[in-house]
Amino acid sequence: MKKYLLYVFILCFSLSYAQNKINENLKRELDSIMKSDQILREYINFDTSEDRKKEIVKDLGRENDPNFRKGIWLEMKKRDSLNLIKVEEIIKLYGYPGKSLVGEPTNIAAWYVIQHSSKIGEYLSMIEKEAKKKEIPFTYFAKMQDRFLTQQGKEQIYGTQGQMKQITNKETGKKEFFNYVSPIENPTRVNDRRKKAGFATTVEENAKEMGMEYKVYTLDEINKMN
């Protein structure tokens, strides 16, 4: 009987280990994809230091490329397209590569690629399921849902998305860019929703991190700005 129980224990342990073992090859591939997705975005981020920008240029081997800055957006677009192809192939083979399969923070690599694509609508329900299973943090589903809603011209829920619009300065008559937090559904309750979703910051603090001041706008107010 004791031998039988020992055998059952070993079998269960082995199965558990097999199920929870990280796919190291896939992890490395996704880590590379995430770096490809993030490195140029880090370069253009408003709070990235000049020293860090130099490190990025060196890392990319572009120190002697005079056209590096001018070509960033085009290169980013190419990278996003290639990364999406890779991630969609991975999802076809494994499903969403979450925490159980590739560990953290690699479990958000595929999320980044989808978030920066035009295919959010195709994967949003999958991301929601993975978030509810804790394969990725729920806050990442919240960010993706907000982006999808703002792309459709609707109110976001958690206040994670900011936008930019070119408007005419009434005093100077000149065109200038206006940055704002995209309109939010029931904004008086947004911080309650953020806390429940797992965000550590308020909508005001998040806006500051994005380099803008938080102010409540309706969709109609934004649409009327010119």
C-alpha positions in Angstrom: 0.0 0.0 0.0 2.8 2.4 1.0 4.6 1.6 -2.3 1.4 2.3 -4.2 0.9 5.7 -2.4 4.6 6.6 -3.1 4.1 5.8 -6.8 1.0 7.9 -7.0 2.8 10.8 -5.3 5.8 10.6 -7.7 3.4 10.4 -10.7 1.4 13.4 -9.6 4.6 15.4 -8.9 6.0 14.5 -12.3 2.8 15.5 -14.1 2.7 18.8 -12.1 6.4 19.5 -13.0 5.8 18.7 -16.7 2.7 21.0 -16.8 4.5 23.9 -15.0 7.9 23.6 -16.8 8.8 26.8 -18.7 9.4 26.4 -22.4 12.9 28.0 -22.4 13.2 28.1 -26.2 9.8 29.9 -26.6 10.7 32.2 -23.7 13.9 33.3 -25.4 12.1 33.9 -28.7 9.4 36.0 -27.0 12.0 37.9 -25.0 13.7 38.8 -28.3 10.3 39.8 -29.7 9.5 42.0 -26.7 12.9 43.8 -27.0 12.3 44.4 -30.7 8.8 45.8 -29.8 10.0 48.0 -27.0 13.4 49.4 -27.8 12.5 52.0 -30.3 9.4 53.0 -28.2 11.7 53.5 -25.3 14.0 55.7 -27.4 11.1 58.1 -28.4 9.6 58.2 -24.9 9.6 61.7 -23.6 11.3 60.8 -20.3 14.1 58.6 -21.7 17.5 60.2 -20.9 20.0 61.2 -23.5 22.5 58.7 -22.0 19.9 55.9 -22.3 19.2 56.9 -25.9 22.9 56.6 -26.7 22.9 53.1 -25.2 19.9 52.1 -27.4 21.6 53.4 -30.5 24.7 51.5 -29.6 22.7 48.4 -28.8 21.1 48.6 -32.3 24.5 49.1 -34.0 23.3 52.4 -35.4 25.9 54.9 -34.0 27.1 55.9 -37.5 23.6 56.1 -39.1 22.7 59.8 -39.7 19.2 58.8 -40.7 18.4 56.8 -37.6 16.1 59.4 -36.0 14.3 60.1 -39.3 13.6 56.5 -40.0 12.4 55.5 -36.5 8.7 55.4 -37.3 9.1 53.4 -40.5 11.4 50.9 -38.8 9.0 50.6 -35.9 6.2 49.9 -38.3 8.3 47.2 -40.0 9.2 45.6 -36.7 5.5 45.6 -35.6 4.5 43.8 -38.7 7.1 41.1 -38.5 6.6 40.6 -34.7 2.8 40.2 -35.3 3.5 37.4 -37.8 5.7 35.6 -35.3 3.3 36.0 -32.4 0.3 34.8 -34.4 2.3 31.7 -35.4 3.1 31.1 -31.7 -0.5 31.5 -30.7 -1.5 29.0 -33.4 0.9 26.5 -31.9 0.6 27.0 -28.2 -2.4 29.3 -27.5 -1.6 32.5 -25.7 1.9 32.2 -24.2 1.1 33.0 -20.6 2.9 32.7 -17.3 2.6 28.9 -17.1 4.3 28.5 -20.4 7.0 31.2 -20.5 7.1 32.8 -17.0 7.1 36.4 -16.1 7.6 39.0 -17.5 7.8 37.1 -20.8 4.1 36.4 -20.5 3.3 40.0 -21.6 5.5 39.9 -24.8 2.7 38.7 -27.1 0.4 41.2 -25.4 2.7 44.1 -26.4 2.7 43.0 -30.0 -1.1 42.7 -30.2 -1.5 46.0 -28.4 0.6 47.7 -31.1 -1.3 46.0 -34.0 -4.6 46.6 -35.8 -5.9 43.2 -34.6 -6.9 44.0 -31.0 -10.5 43.1 -31.8 -9.5 39.6 -32.9 -7.6 38.8 -29.6 -9.4 40.9 -26.9 -11.6 38.0 -25.7 -8.5 35.7 -25.6 -6.6 38.3 -23.5 -9.6 38.6 -21.2 -9.7 34.9 -20.6 -6.0 34.7 -19.9 -6.2 37.6 -17.5 -9.0 35.9 -15.6 -6.8 32.8 -15.4 -4.0 35.0 -14.1 -1.8 34.1 -17.0 -1.2 37.8 -17.5 -2.1 40.7 -15.1 -5.7 41.9 -15.4 -4.3 45.4 -15.8 -3.1 44.4 -19.3 -6.5 43.3 -20.4 -7.8 46.7 -19.0 -5.3 48.6 -21.1 -6.1 46.6 -24.2 -9.8 47.1 -23.7 -9.4 50.8 -23.3 -7.3 51.1 -26.5 -9.9 49.1 -28.4 -12.7 51.4 -27.2 -10.8 54.6 -28.0 -9.9 53.3 -31.5 -13.6 52.9 -32.1 -14.3 56.4 -30.9 -15.9 55.3 -27.7 -15.3 56.1 -24.0 -12.6 54.1 -22.3 -13.2 52.5 -18.9 -10.0 52.7 -16.9 -8.4 55.9 -18.2 -5.2 54.3 -19.5 -5.2 55.8 -22.9 -4.0 59.3 -24.0 -4.4 60.8 -27.4 -3.1 63.7 -29.5 -5.0 66.1 -31.7 -4.0 69.1 -33.8 -6.0 72.1 -32.9 -5.9 75.9 -33.6 -4.7 78.1 -30.8 -7.4 80.7 -30.4 -4.9 83.3 -29.2 -2.2 82.9 -31.9 -4.2 81.3 -34.6 -1.5 78.7 -35.1 -1.9 75.0 -35.3 -0.5 73.1 -32.3 -0.8 69.6 -30.8 -3.1 69.0 -27.9 -2.5 66.0 -25.6 -5.4 64.7 -23.5 -6.6 61.6 -21.6 -9.3 60.0 -23.8 -12.9 60.5 -22.6 -13.8 58.0 -19.8 -17.1 56.4 -19.1 -18.5 57.6 -15.7 -15.2 59.4 -14.9 -16.1 60.0 -11.2 -15.8 56.2 -10.6 -12.7 55.6 -12.7 -10.3 55.3 -9.8 -12.5 52.8 -8.1 -12.4 50.7 -11.3 -8.7 51.1 -11.6 -8.1 49.9 -8.0 -10.4 46.9 -8.5 -8.5 46.0 -11.8 -5.2 46.1 -9.9 -3.7 49.4 -11.0 -1.4 51.0 -8.4 -1.9 54.5 -9.6 -4.9 56.9 -10.0 -6.0 58.2 -13.3 -4.4 61.5 -12.4 -1.1 59.9 -11.6 -1.2 57.8 -14.7 -1.8 60.9 -16.9 1.3 62.5 -15.3 3.3 59.4 -16.2 2.1 59.8 -19.8 3.3 63.5 -19.8 -0.1 65.2 -19.6 -2.4 66.8 -17.1 -5.6 64.9 -16.4 -8.8 66.8 -17.3 -12.3 65.3 -17.9 -13.5 65.7 -21.5 -16.6 64.2 -23.2 -16.5 62.7 -26.6 -18.6 65.6 -27.9 -16.1 68.2 -26.5 -13.2 66.5 -28.1 -15.0 66.1 -31.5 -15.8 69.9 -31.5 -12.2 70.9 -31.0 -10.5 72.1 -34.2 
